[in-house]
Amino acid sequence: MNPNGGLHRFESCQDHKKIKVMKVEDYNFDKNDWAHFHDVILDVTWDDGQIDLNQEEMEKLFWELPEDMRMDAHKWGMNDTPWRDSLWVWYERNKMGKVV
């Protein structure tokens, strides 16, 4: 556990149940994480207008994700390929209305 009470990225997933993460800052994401988040959204919308989100818009969208996806992003990082794939599918289903 880090001194601020949040989980370090690679701590046990079971530990997250003991802590309520209330702010994006509690997840300890860095610019690299947000760059990966941004790139997934840009890629998934490439043919439909290329949505180019700013930091505030990405954070708002992050809170719309299911809790398990947010915790996986925290545990593995947003650069984790399976997590990026999950974000892609989630965005297509929930924001673009596609059935995948």
C-alpha positions as CSV (number, residue, x, y, z in Angstrom):
1,M,0.0,0.0,0.0
2,N,1.3,3.5,-0.7
3,P,1.5,6.2,1.9
4,N,-1.6,7.9,0.6
5,G,-3.8,4.9,1.2
6,G,-4.2,3.7,-2.4
7,L,-3.0,0.5,-3.9
8,H,0.3,0.3,-5.7
9,R,-0.3,-1.0,-9.2
10,F,0.9,-4.5,-8.5
11,E,-0.6,-5.3,-5.1
12,S,-3.1,-8.1,-4.7
13,C,-6.4,-7.5,-6.3
14,Q,-8.1,-8.7,-3.1
15,D,-6.5,-5.7,-1.3
16,H,-8.6,-3.3,-3.3
17,K,-11.8,-4.4,-1.6
18,K,-10.5,-2.9,1.6
19,I,-10.0,0.5,0.1
20,K,-12.5,2.8,-1.5
21,V,-10.9,4.7,-4.3
22,M,-12.8,8.0,-4.6
23,K,-10.7,10.2,-6.9
24,V,-8.8,9.6,-10.1
25,E,-5.6,10.7,-8.3
26,D,-6.0,7.7,-5.9
27,Y,-5.3,5.3,-8.8
28,N,-1.8,6.8,-9.3
29,F,-2.1,6.8,-13.2
30,D,0.7,8.6,-15.0
31,K,0.8,10.4,-18.4
32,N,1.7,7.1,-20.1
33,D,-1.5,5.4,-18.7
34,W,-3.7,8.3,-20.0
35,A,-1.9,8.2,-23.3
36,H,-2.9,4.6,-23.8
37,F,-6.5,5.4,-22.7
38,H,-6.6,8.2,-25.2
39,D,-5.2,6.1,-28.0
40,V,-7.8,3.3,-27.5
41,I,-10.6,5.8,-27.8
42,L,-9.0,7.5,-30.8
43,D,-8.5,4.2,-32.5
44,V,-12.0,2.8,-31.8
45,T,-13.6,6.0,-33.2
46,W,-11.2,6.4,-36.2
47,D,-13.8,5.6,-38.8
48,D,-16.6,7.5,-37.0
49,G,-15.0,10.9,-36.5
50,Q,-11.9,10.3,-34.4
51,I,-12.9,11.4,-30.9
52,D,-9.9,13.2,-29.4
53,L,-10.5,13.5,-25.7
54,N,-8.8,16.0,-23.3
55,Q,-7.8,15.0,-19.8
56,E,-11.0,16.0,-18.1
57,E,-13.1,14.1,-20.7
58,M,-11.0,11.0,-20.2
59,E,-11.3,11.1,-16.5
60,K,-15.1,11.5,-16.8
61,L,-15.3,8.5,-19.1
62,F,-13.1,6.5,-16.8
63,W,-15.7,6.9,-14.0
64,E,-18.3,5.5,-16.4
65,L,-16.4,2.2,-16.7
66,P,-17.5,-0.8,-14.6
67,E,-15.7,-1.0,-11.2
68,D,-13.9,-4.2,-12.2
69,M,-12.4,-2.5,-15.3
70,R,-11.3,0.5,-13.2
71,M,-9.6,-1.9,-10.7
72,D,-7.9,-3.8,-13.5
73,A,-6.6,-0.6,-14.9
74,H,-5.2,0.2,-11.5
75,K,-3.8,-3.2,-11.0
76,W,-2.2,-3.8,-14.4
77,G,-2.0,-0.3,-15.9
78,M,-3.8,1.1,-18.9
79,N,-1.1,-0.1,-21.2
80,D,-2.0,-3.7,-20.5
81,T,-3.2,-5.3,-23.7
82,P,-6.2,-7.2,-22.3
83,W,-7.3,-4.1,-20.5
84,R,-7.0,-2.0,-23.6
85,D,-9.0,-4.6,-25.5
86,S,-11.7,-4.5,-22.8
87,L,-11.9,-0.7,-23.0
88,W,-12.2,-1.0,-26.8
89,V,-15.2,-3.4,-26.5
90,W,-16.8,-1.5,-23.7
91,Y,-16.6,1.8,-25.7
92,E,-18.1,0.1,-28.8
93,R,-21.0,-1.4,-26.9
94,N,-21.7,1.5,-24.5
95,K,-20.9,4.6,-26.5
96,M,-21.2,3.6,-30.1
97,G,-24.1,1.1,-29.8
98,K,-22.3,-1.6,-31.6
99,V,-22.8,-5.3,-30.9
100,V,-19.4,-7.0,-30.7
